[in-house]
């Protein structure tokens, strides 16, 4: 069982989207940090950090930041 299975179920039931889609939306698309993402989704920051690393979003966000900074 996934260590944050309950949060995954909670998010998917409440928003009718996968947890990965939701975290991606706040963390990448809206460029929010883990604390704001956690607050918006009403889950612990620790869970958001876990999902960010599990879904390998940190590297993606930092690639986007570097790309946008050079434009």
mmCIF file of the N, C-alpha and C atoms, coordinates in Angstrom:
data_MODEL
# 
_entry.id   MODEL 
# 
loop_
_atom_site.group_PDB 
_atom_site.id 
_atom_site.type_symbol 
_atom_site.label_atom_id 
_atom_site.label_alt_id 
_atom_site.label_comp_id 
_atom_site.label_asym_id 
_atom_site.label_entity_id 
_atom_site.label_seq_id 
_atom_site.pdbx_PDB_ins_code 
_atom_site.Cartn_x 
_atom_site.Cartn_y 
_atom_site.Cartn_z 
_atom_site.occupancy 
_atom_site.B_iso_or_equiv 
_atom_site.pdbx_formal_charge 
_atom_site.auth_seq_id 
_atom_site.auth_comp_id 
_atom_site.auth_asym_id 
_atom_site.auth_atom_id 
_atom_site.pdbx_PDB_model_num 
ATOM 1   N N  . UNK A 1 1  ? 0.845   -1.191 0.000   1.00 0.00 ? 1  UNK A N  1 
ATOM 2   C CA . UNK A 1 1  ? 0.000   0.000  0.000   1.00 0.00 ? 1  UNK A CA 1 
ATOM 3   C C  . UNK A 1 1  ? 0.885   1.247  0.000   1.00 0.00 ? 1  UNK A C  1 
ATOM 4   N N  . UNK A 1 2  ? 0.451   2.228  -0.750  1.00 0.00 ? 2  UNK A N  1 
ATOM 5   C CA . UNK A 1 2  ? 1.153   3.509  -0.852  1.00 0.00 ? 2  UNK A CA 1 
ATOM 6   C C  . UNK A 1 2  ? 1.096   4.220  0.503   1.00 0.00 ? 2  UNK A C  1 
ATOM 7   N N  . UNK A 1 3  ? 2.196   4.836  0.945   1.00 0.00 ? 3  UNK A N  1 
ATOM 8   C CA . UNK A 1 3  ? 2.194   5.497  2.268   1.00 0.00 ? 3  UNK A CA 1 
ATOM 9   C C  . UNK A 1 3  ? 1.186   6.646  2.379   1.00 0.00 ? 3  UNK A C  1 
ATOM 10  N N  . UNK A 1 4  ? 0.793   7.225  1.275   1.00 0.00 ? 4  UNK A N  1 
ATOM 11  C CA . UNK A 1 4  ? -0.164  8.334  1.301   1.00 0.00 ? 4  UNK A CA 1 
ATOM 12  C C  . UNK A 1 4  ? -1.448  7.967  0.551   1.00 0.00 ? 4  UNK A C  1 
ATOM 13  N N  . UNK A 1 5  ? -1.798  6.704  0.582   1.00 0.00 ? 5  UNK A N  1 
ATOM 14  C CA . UNK A 1 5  ? -2.974  6.189  -0.130  1.00 0.00 ? 5  UNK A CA 1 
ATOM 15  C C  . UNK A 1 5  ? -4.259  6.940  0.235   1.00 0.00 ? 5  UNK A C  1 
ATOM 16  N N  . UNK A 1 6  ? -4.422  7.270  1.496   1.00 0.00 ? 6  UNK A N  1 
ATOM 17  C CA . UNK A 1 6  ? -5.639  7.967  1.922   1.00 0.00 ? 6  UNK A CA 1 
ATOM 18  C C  . UNK A 1 6  ? -5.744  9.355  1.288   1.00 0.00 ? 6  UNK A C  1 
ATOM 19  N N  . UNK A 1 7  ? -4.623  10.048 1.163   1.00 0.00 ? 7  UNK A N  1 
ATOM 20  C CA . UNK A 1 7  ? -4.649  11.367 0.535   1.00 0.00 ? 7  UNK A CA 1 
ATOM 21  C C  . UNK A 1 7  ? -4.929  11.250 -0.962  1.00 0.00 ? 7  UNK A C  1 
ATOM 22  N N  . UNK A 1 8  ? -4.397  10.217 -1.593  1.00 0.00 ? 8  UNK A N  1 
ATOM 23  C CA . UNK A 1 8  ? -4.672  9.985  -3.009  1.00 0.00 ? 8  UNK A CA 1 
ATOM 24  C C  . UNK A 1 8  ? -6.169  9.774  -3.211  1.00 0.00 ? 8  UNK A C  1 
ATOM 25  N N  . UNK A 1 9  ? -6.756  8.910  -2.398  1.00 0.00 ? 9  UNK A N  1 
ATOM 26  C CA . UNK A 1 9  ? -8.193  8.644  -2.497  1.00 0.00 ? 9  UNK A CA 1 
ATOM 27  C C  . UNK A 1 9  ? -9.004  9.907  -2.237  1.00 0.00 ? 9  UNK A C  1 
ATOM 28  N N  . UNK A 1 10 ? -8.619  10.664 -1.220  1.00 0.00 ? 10 UNK A N  1 
ATOM 29  C CA . UNK A 1 10 ? -9.321  11.898 -0.861  1.00 0.00 ? 10 UNK A CA 1 
ATOM 30  C C  . UNK A 1 10 ? -9.297  12.893 -2.017  1.00 0.00 ? 10 UNK A C  1 
ATOM 31  N N  . UNK A 1 11 ? -8.127  13.096 -2.618  1.00 0.00 ? 11 UNK A N  1 
ATOM 32  C CA . UNK A 1 11 ? -7.997  14.048 -3.723  1.00 0.00 ? 11 UNK A CA 1 
ATOM 33  C C  . UNK A 1 11 ? -8.793  13.599 -4.943  1.00 0.00 ? 11 UNK A C  1 
ATOM 34  N N  . UNK A 1 12 ? -8.662  12.330 -5.290  1.00 0.00 ? 12 UNK A N  1 
ATOM 35  C CA . UNK A 1 12 ? -9.340  11.833 -6.477  1.00 0.00 ? 12 UNK A CA 1 
ATOM 36  C C  . UNK A 1 12 ? -10.852 11.867 -6.328  1.00 0.00 ? 12 UNK A C  1 
ATOM 37  N N  . UNK A 1 13 ? -11.334 11.620 -5.129  1.00 0.00 ? 13 UNK A N  1 
ATOM 38  C CA . UNK A 1 13 ? -12.776 11.659 -4.893  1.00 0.00 ? 13 UNK A CA 1 
ATOM 39  C C  . UNK A 1 13 ? -13.287 13.108 -4.927  1.00 0.00 ? 13 UNK A C  1 
ATOM 40  N N  . UNK A 1 14 ? -12.576 14.007 -4.273  1.00 0.00 ? 14 UNK A N  1 
ATOM 41  C CA . UNK A 1 14 ? -13.011 15.390 -4.155  1.00 0.00 ? 14 UNK A CA 1 
ATOM 42  C C  . UNK A 1 14 ? -12.937 16.146 -5.489  1.00 0.00 ? 14 UNK A C  1 
ATOM 43  N N  . UNK A 1 15 ? -11.871 15.928 -6.264  1.00 0.00 ? 15 UNK A N  1 
ATOM 44  C CA . UNK A 1 15 ? -11.642 16.702 -7.480  1.00 0.00 ? 15 UNK A CA 1 
ATOM 45  C C  . UNK A 1 15 ? -11.902 15.928 -8.771  1.00 0.00 ? 15 UNK A C  1 
ATOM 46  N N  . UNK A 1 16 ? -12.139 14.637 -8.654  1.00 0.00 ? 16 UNK A N  1 
ATOM 47  C CA . UNK A 1 16 ? -12.398 13.778 -9.814  1.00 0.00 ? 16 UNK A CA 1 
ATOM 48  C C  . UNK A 1 16 ? -11.247 13.838 -10.831 1.00 0.00 ? 16 UNK A C  1 
ATOM 49  N N  . UNK A 1 17 ? -10.035 13.957 -10.323 1.00 0.00 ? 17 UNK A N  1 
ATOM 50  C CA . UNK A 1 17 ? -8.804  13.944 -11.118 1.00 0.00 ? 17 UNK A CA 1 
ATOM 51  C C  . UNK A 1 17 ? -7.776  13.126 -10.351 1.00 0.00 ? 17 UNK A C  1 
ATOM 52  N N  . UNK A 1 18 ? -6.743  12.696 -11.053 1.00 0.00 ? 18 UNK A N  1 
ATOM 53  C CA . UNK A 1 18 ? -5.688  11.950 -10.369 1.00 0.00 ? 18 UNK A CA 1 
ATOM 54  C C  . UNK A 1 18 ? -4.885  12.892 -9.477  1.00 0.00 ? 18 UNK A C  1 
ATOM 55  N N  . UNK A 1 19 ? -4.287  12.336 -8.459  1.00 0.00 ? 19 UNK A N  1 
ATOM 56  C CA . UNK A 1 19 ? -3.444  13.126 -7.555  1.00 0.00 ? 19 UNK A CA 1 
ATOM 57  C C  . UNK A 1 19 ? -2.301  13.765 -8.337  1.00 0.00 ? 19 UNK A C  1 
ATOM 58  N N  . UNK A 1 20 ? -1.746  13.032 -9.286  1.00 0.00 ? 20 UNK A N  1 
ATOM 59  C CA . UNK A 1 20 ? -0.641  13.557 -10.092 1.00 0.00 ? 20 UNK A CA 1 
ATOM 60  C C  . UNK A 1 20 ? -1.085  14.789 -10.881 1.00 0.00 ? 20 UNK A C  1 
ATOM 61  N N  . UNK A 1 21 ? -2.264  14.741 -11.491 1.00 0.00 ? 21 UNK A N  1 
ATOM 62  C CA . UNK A 1 21 ? -2.785  15.894 -12.240 1.00 0.00 ? 21 UNK A CA 1 
ATOM 63  C C  . UNK A 1 21 ? -2.950  17.112 -11.335 1.00 0.00 ? 21 UNK A C  1 
ATOM 64  N N  . UNK A 1 22 ? -3.462  16.882 -10.144 1.00 0.00 ? 22 UNK A N  1 
ATOM 65  C CA . UNK A 1 22 ? -3.708  17.982 -9.215  1.00 0.00 ? 22 UNK A CA 1 
ATOM 66  C C  . UNK A 1 22 ? -2.418  18.617 -8.735  1.00 0.00 ? 22 UNK A C  1 
ATOM 67  N N  . UNK A 1 23 ? -1.474  17.790 -8.324  1.00 0.00 ? 23 UNK A N  1 
ATOM 68  C CA . UNK A 1 23 ? -0.185  18.313 -7.859  1.00 0.00 ? 23 UNK A CA 1 
ATOM 69  C C  . UNK A 1 23 ? 0.508   19.041 -9.008  1.00 0.00 ? 23 UNK A C  1 
ATOM 70  N N  . UNK A 1 24 ? 0.479   18.463 -10.192 1.00 0.00 ? 24 UNK A N  1 
ATOM 71  C CA . UNK A 1 24 ? 1.092   19.086 -11.370 1.00 0.00 ? 24 UNK A CA 1 
ATOM 72  C C  . UNK A 1 24 ? 0.460   20.457 -11.639 1.00 0.00 ? 24 UNK A C  1 
ATOM 73  N N  . UNK A 1 25 ? -0.853  20.523 -11.557 1.00 0.00 ? 25 UNK A N  1 
ATOM 74  C CA . UNK A 1 25 ? -1.556  21.774 -11.834 1.00 0.00 ? 25 UNK A CA 1 
ATOM 75  C C  . UNK A 1 25 ? -1.093  22.896 -10.898 1.00 0.00 ? 25 UNK A C  1 
ATOM 76  N N  . UNK A 1 26 ? -1.075  22.633 -9.606  1.00 0.00 ? 26 UNK A N  1 
ATOM 77  C CA . UNK A 1 26 ? -0.697  23.676 -8.651  1.00 0.00 ? 26 UNK A CA 1 
ATOM 78  C C  . UNK A 1 26 ? 0.802   23.953 -8.665  1.00 0.00 ? 26 UNK A C  1 
ATOM 79  N N  . UNK A 1 27 ? 1.591   22.888 -8.663  1.00 0.00 ? 27 UNK A N  1 
ATOM 80  C CA . UNK A 1 27 ? 3.034   23.035 -8.513  1.00 0.00 ? 27 UNK A CA 1 
ATOM 81  C C  . UNK A 1 27 ? 3.716   23.519 -9.798  1.00 0.00 ? 27 UNK A C  1 
ATOM 82  N N  . UNK A 1 28 ? 3.275   23.030 -10.952 1.00 0.00 ? 28 UNK A N  1 
ATOM 83  C CA . UNK A 1 28 ? 3.916   23.396 -12.222 1.00 0.00 ? 28 UNK A CA 1 
ATOM 84  C C  . UNK A 1 28 ? 3.135   24.502 -12.939 1.00 0.00 ? 28 UNK A C  1 
ATOM 85  N N  . UNK A 1 29 ? 1.866   24.253 -13.252 1.00 0.00 ? 29 UNK A N  1 
ATOM 86  C CA . UNK A 1 29 ? 1.085   25.215 -14.040 1.00 0.00 ? 29 UNK A CA 1 
ATOM 87  C C  . UNK A 1 29 ? 0.893   26.546 -13.320 1.00 0.00 ? 29 UNK A C  1 
ATOM 88  N N  . UNK A 1 30 ? 0.520   26.486 -12.052 1.00 0.00 ? 30 UNK A N  1 
ATOM 89  C CA . UNK A 1 30 ? 0.300   27.718 -11.294 1.00 0.00 ? 30 UNK A CA 1 
ATOM 90  C C  . UNK A 1 30 ? 1.566   28.222 -10.609 1.00 0.00 ? 30 UNK A C  1 
ATOM 91  N N  . UNK A 1 31 ? 2.647   27.423 -10.683 1.00 0.00 ? 31 UNK A N  1 
ATOM 92  C CA . UNK A 1 31 ? 3.949   27.768 -10.123 1.00 0.00 ? 31 UNK A CA 1 
ATOM 93  C C  . UNK A 1 31 ? 3.888   28.058 -8.623  1.00 0.00 ? 31 UNK A C  1 
ATOM 94  N N  . UNK A 1 32 ? 3.099   27.270 -7.916  1.00 0.00 ? 32 UNK A N  1 
ATOM 95  C CA . UNK A 1 32 ? 2.987   27.404 -6.465  1.00 0.00 ? 32 UNK A CA 1 
ATOM 96  C C  . UNK A 1 32 ? 4.018   26.515 -5.785  1.00 0.00 ? 32 UNK A C  1 
ATOM 97  N N  . UNK A 1 33 ? 4.356   26.840 -4.569  1.00 0.00 ? 33 UNK A N  1 
ATOM 98  C CA . UNK A 1 33 ? 5.265   26.019 -3.780  1.00 0.00 ? 33 UNK A CA 1 
ATOM 99  C C  . UNK A 1 33 ? 4.507   24.916 -3.067  1.00 0.00 ? 33 UNK A C  1 
ATOM 100 N N  . UNK A 1 34 ? 5.222   24.065 -2.361  1.00 0.00 ? 34 UNK A N  1 
ATOM 101 C CA . UNK A 1 34 ? 4.584   22.954 -1.653  1.00 0.00 ? 34 UNK A CA 1 
ATOM 102 C C  . UNK A 1 34 ? 3.587   23.407 -0.587  1.00 0.00 ? 34 UNK A C  1 
ATOM 103 N N  . UNK A 1 35 ? 3.879   24.481 0.111   1.00 0.00 ? 35 UNK A N  1 
ATOM 104 C CA . UNK A 1 35 ? 2.978   24.941 1.176   1.00 0.00 ? 35 UNK A CA 1 
ATOM 105 C C  . UNK A 1 35 ? 1.644   25.420 0.632   1.00 0.00 ? 35 UNK A C  1 
ATOM 106 N N  . UNK A 1 36 ? 1.683   26.208 -0.429  1.00 0.00 ? 36 UNK A N  1 
ATOM 107 C CA . UNK A 1 36 ? 0.448   26.711 -1.034  1.00 0.00 ? 36 UNK A CA 1 
ATOM 108 C C  . UNK A 1 36 ? -0.329  25.558 -1.660  1.00 0.00 ? 36 UNK A C  1 
ATOM 109 N N  . UNK A 1 37 ? 0.373   24.664 -2.333  1.00 0.00 ? 37 UNK A N  1 
ATOM 110 C CA . UNK A 1 37 ? -0.272  23.497 -2.934  1.00 0.00 ? 37 UNK A CA 1 
ATOM 111 C C  . UNK A 1 37 ? -0.979  22.686 -1.864  1.00 0.00 ? 37 UNK A C  1 
ATOM 112 N N  . UNK A 1 38 ? -0.305  22.461 -0.751  1.00 0.00 ? 38 UNK A N  1 
ATOM 113 C CA . UNK A 1 38 ? -0.901  21.702 0.359   1.00 0.00 ? 38 UNK A CA 1 
ATOM 114 C C  . UNK A 1 38 ? -2.134  22.413 0.897   1.00 0.00 ? 38 UNK A C  1 
ATOM 115 N N  . UNK A 1 39 ? -2.038  23.710 1.078   1.00 0.00 ? 39 UNK A N  1 
ATOM 116 C CA . UNK A 1 39 ? -3.164  24.479 1.606   1.00 0.00 ? 39 UNK A CA 1 
ATOM 117 C C  . UNK A 1 39 ? -4.351  24.430 0.646   1.00 0.00 ? 39 UNK A C  1 
ATOM 118 N N  . UNK A 1 40 ? -4.087  24.612 -0.640  1.00 0.00 ? 40 UNK A N  1 
ATOM 119 C CA . UNK A 1 40 ? -5.162  24.602 -1.637  1.00 0.00 ? 40 UNK A CA 1 
ATOM 120 C C  . UNK A 1 40 ? -5.848  23.243 -1.728  1.00 0.00 ? 40 UNK A C  1 
ATOM 121 N N  . UNK A 1 41 ? -5.074  22.171 -1.585  1.00 0.00 ? 41 UNK A N  1 
ATOM 122 C CA . UNK A 1 41 ? -5.634  20.822 -1.701  1.00 0.00 ? 41 UNK A CA 1 
ATOM 123 C C  . UNK A 1 41 ? -6.076  20.244 -0.354  1.00 0.00 ? 41 UNK A C  1 
ATOM 124 N N  . UNK A 1 42 ? -5.808  20.974 0.716   1.00 0.00 ? 42 UNK A N  1 
ATOM 125 C CA . UNK A 1 42 ? -6.188  20.557 2.059   1.00 0.00 ? 42 UNK A CA 1 
ATOM 126 C C  . UNK A 1 42 ? -5.575  19.209 2.457   1.00 0.00 ? 42 UNK A C  1 
ATOM 127 N N  . UNK A 1 43 ? -4.264  19.092 2.170   1.00 0.00 ? 43 UNK A N  1 
ATOM 128 C CA . UNK A 1 43 ? -3.500  17.919 2.597   1.00 0.00 ? 43 UNK A CA 1 
ATOM 129 C C  . UNK A 1 43 ? -2.204  18.422 3.222   1.00 0.00 ? 43 UNK A C  1 
ATOM 130 N N  . UNK A 1 44 ? -1.528  17.587 4.006   1.00 0.00 ? 44 UNK A N  1 
ATOM 131 C CA . UNK A 1 44 ? -0.282  18.031 4.641   1.00 0.00 ? 44 UNK A CA 1 
ATOM 132 C C  . UNK A 1 44 ? 0.826   18.345 3.628   1.00 0.00 ? 44 UNK A C  1 
ATOM 133 N N  . UNK A 1 45 ? 1.643   19.309 3.982   1.00 0.00 ? 45 UNK A N  1 
ATOM 134 C CA . UNK A 1 45 ? 2.778   19.689 3.139   1.00 0.00 ? 45 UNK A CA 1 
ATOM 135 C C  . UNK A 1 45 ? 3.701   18.493 2.907   1.00 0.00 ? 45 UNK A C  1 
ATOM 136 N N  . UNK A 1 46 ? 3.856   17.683 3.916   1.00 0.00 ? 46 UNK A N  1 
ATOM 137 C CA . UNK A 1 46 ? 4.712   16.497 3.806   1.00 0.00 ? 46 UNK A CA 1 
ATOM 138 C C  . UNK A 1 46 ? 4.215   15.561 2.703   1.00 0.00 ? 46 UNK A C  1 
ATOM 139 N N  . UNK A 1 47 ? 2.906   15.445 2.564   1.00 0.00 ? 47 UNK A N  1 
ATOM 140 C CA . UNK A 1 47 ? 2.328   14.609 1.514   1.00 0.00 ? 47 UNK A CA 1 
ATOM 141 C C  . UNK A 1 47 ? 2.606   15.230 0.143   1.00 0.00 ? 47 UNK A C  1 
ATOM 142 N N  . UNK A 1 48 ? 2.468   16.534 0.034   1.00 0.00 ? 48 UNK A N  1 
ATOM 143 C CA . UNK A 1 48 ? 2.745   17.215 -1.237  1.00 0.00 ? 48 UNK A CA 1 
ATOM 144 C C  . UNK A 1 48 ? 4.207   17.010 -1.625  1.00 0.00 ? 48 UNK A C  1 
ATOM 145 N N  . UNK A 1 49 ? 5.108   17.176 -0.679  1.00 0.00 ? 49 UNK A N  1 
ATOM 146 C CA . UNK A 1 49 ? 6.529   16.959 -0.962  1.00 0.00 ? 49 UNK A CA 1 
ATOM 147 C C  . UNK A 1 49 ? 6.784   15.533 -1.439  1.00 0.00 ? 49 UNK A C  1 
ATOM 148 N N  . UNK A 1 50 ? 6.122   14.578 -0.809  1.00 0.00 ? 50 UNK A N  1 
ATOM 149 C CA . UNK A 1 50 ? 6.263   13.183 -1.224  1.00 0.00 ? 50 UNK A CA 1 
ATOM 150 C C  . UNK A 1 50 ? 5.822   13.015 -2.683  1.00 0.00 ? 50 UNK A C  1 
ATOM 151 N N  . UNK A 1 51 ? 4.666   13.581 -3.025  1.00 0.00 ? 51 UNK A N  1 
ATOM 152 C CA . UNK A 1 51 ? 4.158   13.465 -4.387  1.00 0.00 ? 51 UNK A CA 1 
ATOM 153 C C  . UNK A 1 51 ? 5.064   14.187 -5.391  1.00 0.00 ? 51 UNK A C  1 
ATOM 154 N N  . UNK A 1 52 ? 5.593   15.322 -5.018  1.00 0.00 ? 52 UNK A N  1 
ATOM 155 C CA . UNK A 1 52 ? 6.502   16.058 -5.906  1.00 0.00 ? 52 UNK A CA 1 
ATOM 156 C C  . UNK A 1 52 ? 7.705   15.189 -6.264  1.00 0.00 ? 52 UNK A C  1 
ATOM 157 N N  . UNK A 1 53 ? 8.263   14.522 -5.278  1.00 0.00 ? 53 UNK A N  1 
ATOM 158 C CA . UNK A 1 53 ? 9.413   13.660 -5.546  1.00 0.00 ? 53 UNK A CA 1 
ATOM 159 C C  . UNK A 1 53 ? 9.002   12.388 -6.267  1.00 0.00 ? 53 UNK A C  1 
ATOM 160 N N  . UNK A 1 54 ? 7.879   11.817 -5.873  1.00 0.00 ? 54 UNK A N  1 
ATOM 161 C CA . UNK A 1 54 ? 7.417   10.577 -6.510  1.00 0.00 ? 54 UNK A CA 1 
ATOM 162 C C  . UNK A 1 54 ? 7.117   10.792 -7.989  1.00 0.00 ? 54 UNK A C  1 
ATOM 163 N N  . UNK A 1 55 ? 6.500   11.901 -8.314  1.00 0.00 ? 55 UNK A N  1 
ATOM 164 C CA . UNK A 1 55 ? 6.134   12.193 -9.700  1.00 0.00 ? 55 UNK A CA 1 
ATOM 165 C C  . UNK A 1 55 ? 7.234   12.944 -10.449 1.00 0.00 ? 55 UNK A C  1 
ATOM 166 N N  . UNK A 1 56 ? 8.382   13.130 -9.812  1.00 0.00 ? 56 UNK A N  1 
ATOM 167 C CA . UNK A 1 56 ? 9.556   13.778 -10.404 1.00 0.00 ? 56 UNK A CA 1 
ATOM 168 C C  . UNK A 1 56 ? 9.226   15.174 -10.951 1.00 0.00 ? 56 UNK A C  1 
ATOM 169 N N  . UNK A 1 57 ? 8.481   15.929 -10.183 1.00 0.00 ? 57 UNK A N  1 
ATOM 170 C CA . UNK A 1 57 ? 8.063   17.264 -10.607 1.00 0.00 ? 57 UNK A CA 1 
ATOM 171 C C  . UNK A 1 57 ? 9.070   18.344 -10.248 1.00 0.00 ? 57 UNK A C  1 
ATOM 172 N N  . UNK A 1 58 ? 9.897   18.097 -9.269  1.00 0.00 ? 58 UNK A N  1 
ATOM 173 C CA . UNK A 1 58 ? 10.873  19.107 -8.849  1.00 0.00 ? 58 UNK A CA 1 
ATOM 174 C C  . UNK A 1 58 ? 11.825  19.459 -9.990  1.00 0.00 ? 58 UNK A C  1 
ATOM 175 N N  . UNK A 1 59 ? 12.353  18.422 -10.640 1.00 0.00 ? 59 UNK A N  1 
ATOM 176 C CA . UNK A 1 59 ? 13.266  18.651 -11.751 1.00 0.00 ? 59 UNK A CA 1 
ATOM 177 C C  . UNK A 1 59 ? 12.563  19.396 -12.881 1.00 0.00 ? 59 UNK A C  1 
ATOM 178 N N  . UNK A 1 60 ? 11.327  19.015 -13.160 1.00 0.00 ? 60 UNK A N  1 
ATOM 179 C CA . UNK A 1 60 ? 10.557  19.662 -14.217 1.00 0.00 ? 60 UNK A CA 1 
ATOM 180 C C  . UNK A 1 60 ? 10.323  21.138 -13.912 1.00 0.00 ? 60 UNK A C  1 
ATOM 181 N N  . UNK A 1 61 ? 9.992   21.438 -12.680 1.00 0.00 ? 61 UNK A N  1 
ATOM 182 C CA . UNK A 1 61 ? 9.746   22.828 -12.302 1.00 0.00 ? 61 UNK A CA 1 
ATOM 183 C C  . UNK A 1 61 ? 11.021  23.658 -12.440 1.00 0.00 ? 61 UNK A C  1 
ATOM 184 N N  . UNK A 1 62 ? 12.136  23.110 -12.022 1.00 0.00 ? 62 UNK A N  1 
ATOM 185 C CA . UNK A 1 62 ? 13.382  23.857 -12.095 1.00 0.00 ? 62 UNK A CA 1 
ATOM 186 C C  . UNK A 1 62 ? 13.868  24.015 -13.535 1.00 0.00 ? 62 UNK A C  1 
ATOM 187 N N  . UNK A 1 63 ? 13.553  23.066 -14.404 1.00 0.00 ? 63 UNK A N  1 
ATOM 188 C CA . UNK A 1 63 ? 13.863  23.213 -15.827 1.00 0.00 ? 63 UNK A CA 1 
ATOM 189 C C  . UNK A 1 63 ? 13.044  24.346 -16.410 1.00 0.00 ? 63 UNK A C  1 
ATOM 190 N N  . UNK A 1 64 ? 11.759  24.419 -16.037 1.00 0.00 ? 64 UNK A N  1 
ATOM 191 C CA . UNK A 1 64 ? 10.882  25.479 -16.534 1.00 0.00 ? 64 UNK A CA 1 
ATOM 192 C C  . UNK A 1 64 ? 11.335  26.850 -16.013 1.00 0.00 ? 64 UNK A C  1 
ATOM 193 N N  . UNK A 1 65 ? 11.777  26.922 -14.775 1.00 0.00 ? 65 UNK A N  1 
ATOM 194 C CA . UNK A 1 65 ? 12.239  28.191 -14.201 1.00 0.00 ? 65 UNK A CA 1 
ATOM 195 C C  . UNK A 1 65 ? 13.467  28.678 -14.943 1.00 0.00 ? 65 UNK A C  1 
ATOM 196 N N  . UNK A 1 66 ? 14.419  27.776 -15.211 1.00 0.00 ? 66 UNK A N  1 
ATOM 197 C CA . UNK A 1 66 ? 15.634  28.155 -15.941 1.00 0.00 ? 66 UNK A CA 1 
ATOM 198 C C  . UNK A 1 66 ? 15.290  28.617 -17.354 1.00 0.00 ? 66 UNK A C  1 
ATOM 199 N N  . UNK A 1 67 ? 14.383  27.897 -18.013 1.00 0.00 ? 67 UNK A N  1 
ATOM 200 C CA . UNK A 1 67 ? 13.995  28.226 -19.372 1.00 0.00 ? 67 UNK A CA 1 
ATOM 201 C C  . UNK A 1 67 ? 13.330  29.597 -19.423 1.00 0.00 ? 67 UNK A C  1 
ATOM 202 N N  . UNK A 1 68 ? 12.454  29.885 -18.476 1.00 0.00 ? 68 UNK A N  1 
ATOM 203 C CA . UNK A 1 68 ? 11.757  31.165 -18.443 1.00 0.00 ? 68 UNK A CA 1 
ATOM 204 C C  . UNK A 1 68 ? 12.697  32.321 -18.082 1.00 0.00 ? 68 UNK A C  1 
ATOM 205 N N  . UNK A 1 69 ? 13.699  32.059 -17.296 1.00 0.00 ? 69 UNK A N  1 
ATOM 206 C CA . UNK A 1 69 ? 14.638  33.102 -16.880 1.00 0.00 ? 69 UNK A CA 1 
ATOM 207 C C  . UNK A 1 69 ? 15.533  33.562 -18.038 1.00 0.00 ? 69 UNK A C  1 
ATOM 208 N N  . UNK A 1 70 ? 15.784  32.670 -18.989 1.00 0.00 ? 70 UNK A N  1 
ATOM 209 C CA . UNK A 1 70 ? 16.646  33.020 -20.112 1.00 0.00 ? 70 UNK A CA 1 
ATOM 210 C C  . UNK A 1 70 ? 15.897  33.694 -21.243 1.00 0.00 ? 70 UNK A C  1 
ATOM 211 N N  . UNK A 1 71 ? 14.604  33.768 -21.165 1.00 0.00 ? 71 UNK A N  1 
ATOM 212 C CA . UNK A 1 71 ? 13.802  34.378 -22.239 1.00 0.00 ? 71 UNK A CA 1 
ATOM 213 C C  . UNK A 1 71 ? 13.732  35.871 -22.098 1.00 0.00 ? 71 UNK A C  1 
# 
